[in-house]
Amino acid sequence: MEAPSGASSRNESDTYEKWLVRILLTLAFGLAFGIEGMTLIRSYLFYGEESDTVQTTETPEPTLEDGGALVPSVAPEVRAHRLRVQADDETWTFTFTVRPDTALARRTTLRFDRLTATDGSALTTAPSHTWTPSDTASFEASWSLPVGQRPDALTVTATAQVAPDSTVSATRTMDVGHVPVRMQ
């Protein structure tokens, strides 16, 4: 038996409409997912540049740690080494060694302006050392702390000669991280 011609054209029309709806839905969802995907990829690719900008405006508190540069803007090669507290019943002494990685290119002076202990007391003795361009000597800075106290913050000033009659200077305050205590 043969199907009426109206039923055949209706089936063809329904099939055509179903495919048209499928294609339009695919395009609509594909376009939406494509836009969202490109936004995600862009934010991922350009995240590093935005992050650098944020980091330069909001710097975290620097921490004094073994191997860290003391004043990187003026003397990036001068680093702290062997941070420790020597302790006995009567005195606690915070000591650390400072030395340049290599011979410095210009005359550089470091002055340790202020050390604050965990109880808030400030030690303002200002040990300092000057390196000439050929000097790579180590320098040891030390402070006597109140018994039972640890170092909390250190303020350092670096001065470097940039020309025969010109110098540049920068001051940096750093939190002192965990320093091991050695009992004598």
Residue, then its C-alpha position, 0 to 999 in steps of 0.5 A: m500500500e502506498a502512503p498518501s503524498g501529504a504524509s510523505s511531504r509532512n515526514e520530509s518537512d518534519t525531518y528537515e525541521k528537526w535537522l534545522v533545529r539541531i543545527l541552530l542549537t549546535l551553532a547557538f551552544g557552540l558560539a556561547f561555549g566558544i566565547e566563554g572558552m576564549t575568555l577563559i584562555r585569555s584570562y589564563l594567558f594574560y594572568g601573568e602580566e596582571s599579576d606582575t603589576v599587582q606584585t609591584t604595587e602590593t609588595p609582601e613583607p620581606t623576610l630575612e632568611d639564609g641566602g636572601a639579598l638584604v637590599p636587592s634594589v641597591a646591592p642585590e649580590v650582598r646576602a645574609h648567611r648563617l643566621r643563629v641565636q647563641a644562648d646561655d643562661e645570661t645572654w642571648t646573641f643574634t648573629f649572622t654573616v653577610r657577604p657578597d656573592t662576587a666582587l661588587a662592581r661599586r663601593t657599597t656600604l651596609r648599615f644595620d640601623r635597628l633590630t627589634a626583638t619579639d618583646g618589642s625592644a629595639l636595639t639601635t647599635a648600627p654595625s656597618h661594613t663597606w665593600t670596595p669593588s675588589d672586596t669579597a670579605s664576609f662581615e658578621a653582625s651581632w646583637s645582644l638580645p634580652v634573655g629568652q627573646r628572638p629577633d623579630a625585625l631588622t632595618v638595613t640601609a644600603t648605600a652604593q656609589v654610582a659615580p665619583d660624586s654620586t651615591v644611591s641609598a635604600t632602606r629596607t625593613m625585613d621580618v626575621g623568620h625562624v632563627p635556630v637557637r643554639m644553647q651553649 
